[in-house]
Amino acid sequence: ADMTRDIIGQTEEVLASIDRLLGEAGSDKTRILSAQIFLPDMGDFAAMNEVWEAWVVPGHTPPRATVQAALARPEWKVEMVVTAAL
């Protein structure tokens, strides 16, 4: 991951990783059951949400919680956890 990217770039990278990992597990983003998104700066919410909304499949938007939290590395702008069905 390129941690020098802004919130848009980091969100795009995280979502691409989710797509890849779901594919490796034989699933995809339409089968996400829930998502948790962690932002150290809620000022990044709108930009992150635009990328998220463009990524999710209409009719398959999972329940989501977005919270402000200190992340393990200060250069991280977003962290996501998803649970999906196979």
PAVEXKOL-52562 format. One record per atom (N, C-alpha, C): atom name; x, y, z. Coordinates in nm, 3 decimals. Atoms other than C-alpha are relative to their C-alpha. Layout:
# residues N
REC   atom         X         Y         Z
REC     CA         X         Y         Z
...
END
This chain:
# residues 86
REC   atom         X         Y         Z
REC      N     0.084    -0.119     0.000
REC     CA     0.000     0.000     0.000
REC      C     0.088     0.124     0.000
REC      N    -0.072    -0.127     0.008
REC     CA     0.112     0.352    -0.079
REC      C    -0.058     0.093     0.105
REC      N     0.051    -0.079    -0.111
REC     CA     0.071     0.535     0.249
REC      C     0.023     0.149    -0.018
REC      N    -0.014    -0.143     0.026
REC     CA     0.166     0.868     0.090
REC      C    -0.125     0.053    -0.072
REC      N     0.121    -0.041     0.072
REC     CA    -0.170     0.872    -0.095
REC      C    -0.099     0.065     0.096
REC      N     0.103    -0.066    -0.080
REC     CA    -0.460     1.085     0.026
REC      C    -0.111    -0.099     0.032
REC      N     0.109     0.088    -0.042
REC     CA    -0.785     0.945     0.165
REC      C    -0.065    -0.069    -0.119
REC      N     0.061     0.061     0.119
REC     CA    -0.924     0.885    -0.184
REC      C     0.088    -0.115    -0.050
REC      N    -0.091     0.104     0.048
REC     CA    -0.617     0.691    -0.297
REC      C     0.009    -0.118     0.094
REC      N    -0.008     0.111    -0.096
REC     CA    -0.592     0.488     0.023
REC      C    -0.131    -0.079     0.003
REC      N     0.128     0.071     0.002
REC     CA    -0.964     0.406     0.012
REC      C    -0.008    -0.088    -0.125
REC      N    -0.001     0.079     0.124
REC     CA    -0.930     0.291    -0.350
REC      C     0.088    -0.124     0.016
REC      N    -0.090     0.114    -0.019
REC     CA    -0.635     0.068    -0.252
REC      C    -0.062    -0.104     0.094
REC      N     0.062     0.094    -0.094
REC     CA    -0.821    -0.084     0.045
REC      C    -0.113    -0.077    -0.070
REC      N     0.111     0.067     0.068
REC     CA    -1.128    -0.158    -0.169
REC      C     0.050    -0.097    -0.107
REC      N    -0.060     0.093     0.098
REC     CA    -0.911    -0.313    -0.442
REC      C     0.051    -0.125     0.070
REC      N    -0.046     0.116    -0.078
REC     CA    -0.756    -0.537    -0.175
REC      C    -0.117    -0.086     0.043
REC      N     0.120     0.076    -0.039
REC     CA    -1.102    -0.635    -0.053
REC      C    -0.051    -0.080    -0.120
REC      N     0.043     0.072     0.121
REC     CA    -1.203    -0.723    -0.411
REC      C     0.089    -0.122    -0.025
REC      N    -0.094     0.109     0.026
REC     CA    -0.889    -0.934    -0.453
REC      C    -0.018    -0.113     0.101
REC      N     0.012     0.102    -0.104
REC     CA    -0.925    -1.115    -0.119
REC      C    -0.133    -0.075    -0.010
REC      N     0.130     0.067     0.016
REC     CA    -1.295    -1.185    -0.175
REC      C     0.006    -0.096    -0.119
REC      N    -0.014     0.087     0.117
REC     CA    -1.213    -1.325    -0.520
REC      C     0.080    -0.125     0.031
REC      N    -0.080     0.116    -0.039
REC     CA    -0.945    -1.551    -0.374
REC      C    -0.080    -0.097     0.086
REC      N     0.082     0.085    -0.086
REC     CA    -1.203    -1.681    -0.126
REC      C    -0.122    -0.055    -0.074
REC      N     0.115     0.047     0.077
REC     CA    -1.458    -1.745    -0.404
REC      C    -0.126     0.082     0.026
REC      N     0.114    -0.088    -0.029
REC     CA    -1.680    -1.452    -0.307
REC      C     0.018     0.130    -0.076
REC      N    -0.014    -0.133     0.060
REC     CA    -1.734    -1.092    -0.419
REC      C    -0.074     0.102     0.085
REC      N     0.054    -0.108    -0.083
REC     CA    -1.852    -0.756    -0.290
REC      C    -0.152    -0.003     0.012
REC      N     0.147     0.011    -0.014
REC     CA    -2.220    -0.841    -0.353
REC      C    -0.037    -0.092     0.116
REC      N     0.026     0.096    -0.108
REC     CA    -2.186    -1.101    -0.075
REC      C     0.052     0.050     0.136
REC      N    -0.043    -0.057    -0.128
REC     CA    -2.053    -0.867     0.196
REC      C    -0.120     0.012     0.092
REC      N     0.108    -0.002    -0.099
REC     CA    -2.267    -0.907     0.506
REC      C     0.006     0.123     0.089
REC      N    -0.016    -0.120    -0.082
REC     CA    -2.125    -0.616     0.706
REC      C     0.139     0.059    -0.023
REC      N    -0.127    -0.070     0.015
REC     CA    -1.848    -0.358     0.696
REC      C     0.020     0.094     0.117
REC      N    -0.040    -0.096    -0.101
REC     CA    -1.662    -0.159     0.957
REC      C     0.111     0.085    -0.062
REC      N    -0.099    -0.092     0.055
REC     CA    -1.465     0.148     0.852
REC      C     0.051     0.087     0.113
REC      N    -0.065    -0.078    -0.106
REC     CA    -1.217     0.322     1.079
REC      C     0.076     0.115    -0.064
REC      N    -0.066    -0.121     0.050
REC     CA    -1.101     0.678     1.011
REC      C     0.063     0.073     0.118
REC      N    -0.059    -0.080    -0.107
REC     CA    -0.852     0.865     1.228
REC      C    -0.049     0.145    -0.004
REC      N     0.045    -0.138     0.017
REC     CA    -0.991     1.194     1.090
REC      C    -0.137     0.000    -0.067
REC      N     0.135     0.000     0.057
REC     CA    -1.367     1.227     1.041
REC      C    -0.016     0.108    -0.107
REC      N     0.000    -0.096     0.109
REC     CA    -1.288     1.520     0.814
REC      C     0.017    -0.068    -0.135
REC      N    -0.017     0.079     0.123
REC     CA    -1.205     1.248     0.556
REC      C    -0.125    -0.080    -0.036
REC      N     0.117     0.085     0.022
REC     CA    -1.552     1.091     0.581
REC      C    -0.063     0.021    -0.138
REC      N     0.069    -0.026     0.126
REC     CA    -1.709     1.262     0.278
REC      C     0.076    -0.056    -0.120
REC      N    -0.081     0.050     0.112
REC     CA    -1.421     1.177     0.042
REC      C     0.004    -0.152     0.000
REC      N     0.001     0.146    -0.008
REC     CA    -1.400     0.817     0.168
REC      C    -0.135    -0.053    -0.045
REC      N     0.135     0.047     0.031
REC     CA    -1.777     0.781     0.136
REC      C    -0.030     0.008    -0.150
REC      N     0.019    -0.009     0.146
REC     CA    -1.773     0.899    -0.228
REC      C     0.063    -0.120    -0.070
REC      N    -0.067     0.116     0.060
REC     CA    -1.522     0.626    -0.316
REC      C    -0.078    -0.127     0.032
REC      N     0.078     0.117    -0.042
REC     CA    -1.722     0.368    -0.117
REC      C    -0.128    -0.012    -0.082
REC      N     0.128     0.002     0.073
REC     CA    -2.052     0.464    -0.285
REC      C     0.020    -0.037    -0.146
REC      N    -0.028     0.035     0.139
REC     CA    -1.893     0.435    -0.630
REC      C     0.038    -0.147    -0.013
REC      N    -0.048     0.138     0.002
REC     CA    -1.756     0.089    -0.537
REC      C    -0.110    -0.102     0.026
REC      N     0.103     0.098    -0.034
REC     CA    -2.059    -0.082    -0.384
REC      C    -0.095    -0.021    -0.117
REC      N     0.094     0.034     0.106
REC     CA    -2.307    -0.255    -0.610
REC      C    -0.141     0.041     0.044
REC      N     0.136    -0.038    -0.037
REC     CA    -2.654    -0.094    -0.608
REC      C    -0.085    -0.124     0.032
REC      N     0.081     0.113    -0.043
REC     CA    -2.894    -0.323    -0.425
REC      C     0.075    -0.098     0.087
REC      N    -0.083     0.090    -0.082
REC     CA    -2.606    -0.494    -0.242
REC      C     0.086     0.078     0.099
REC      N    -0.075    -0.080    -0.096
REC     CA    -2.491    -0.218    -0.008
REC      C    -0.012    -0.063     0.138
REC      N     0.008     0.068    -0.130
REC     CA    -2.400    -0.390     0.320
REC      C    -0.022     0.099     0.114
REC      N     0.002    -0.083    -0.119
REC     CA    -2.475    -0.257     0.666
REC      C     0.143     0.042     0.032
REC      N    -0.135    -0.053    -0.020
REC     CA    -2.182    -0.039     0.765
REC      C     0.003     0.088     0.123
REC      N    -0.028    -0.092    -0.109
REC     CA    -2.042     0.130     1.072
REC      C     0.130     0.072    -0.033
REC      N    -0.122    -0.079     0.021
REC     CA    -1.792     0.412     1.031
REC      C     0.028     0.074     0.130
REC      N    -0.036    -0.061    -0.128
REC     CA    -1.609     0.525     1.343
REC      C     0.134     0.068    -0.010
REC      N    -0.130    -0.065    -0.011
REC     CA    -1.326     0.756     1.432
REC      C     0.084    -0.080     0.098
REC      N    -0.089     0.079    -0.086
REC     CA    -1.030     0.566     1.576
REC      C     0.145     0.028    -0.037
REC      N    -0.144    -0.007     0.026
REC     CA    -0.655     0.594     1.613
REC      C     0.041    -0.132    -0.065
REC      N    -0.043     0.121     0.069
REC     CA    -0.500     0.349     1.367
REC      C     0.142    -0.037     0.042
REC      N    -0.129     0.052    -0.046
REC     CA    -0.187     0.139     1.423
REC      C     0.119     0.080    -0.053
REC      N    -0.108    -0.079     0.059
REC     CA     0.024     0.354     1.192
REC      C    -0.054     0.139    -0.032
REC      N     0.052    -0.136     0.018
REC     CA    -0.010     0.732     1.181
REC      C    -0.021     0.041    -0.146
REC      N     0.016    -0.036     0.142
REC     CA     0.021     0.745     0.800
REC      C    -0.124    -0.064    -0.063
REC      N     0.122     0.061     0.051
REC     CA    -0.288     0.524     0.754
REC      C    -0.115     0.098     0.013
REC      N     0.114    -0.091    -0.001
REC     CA    -0.596     0.725     0.663
REC      C    -0.133    -0.075     0.010
REC      N     0.124     0.079    -0.005
REC     CA    -0.851     0.440     0.653
REC      C     0.035    -0.146     0.023
REC      N    -0.011     0.144    -0.019
REC     CA    -0.890     0.083     0.768
REC      C    -0.141    -0.057    -0.009
REC      N     0.132     0.061     0.018
REC     CA    -1.177    -0.151     0.677
REC      C     0.004    -0.148     0.038
REC      N     0.020     0.141    -0.030
REC     CA    -1.305    -0.486     0.799
REC      C    -0.133    -0.038    -0.061
REC      N     0.125     0.048     0.056
REC     CA    -1.564    -0.676     0.599
REC      C    -0.019    -0.148     0.032
REC      N     0.037     0.140    -0.017
REC     CA    -1.745    -1.002     0.660
REC      C    -0.089    -0.034    -0.119
REC      N     0.075     0.037     0.121
REC     CA    -1.874    -1.182     0.352
REC      C    -0.032    -0.147     0.001
REC      N     0.039     0.139     0.019
REC     CA    -2.052    -1.502     0.264
REC      C     0.079    -0.056    -0.118
REC      N    -0.067     0.065     0.113
REC     CA    -1.885    -1.755     0.036
REC      C    -0.100    -0.042    -0.105
END
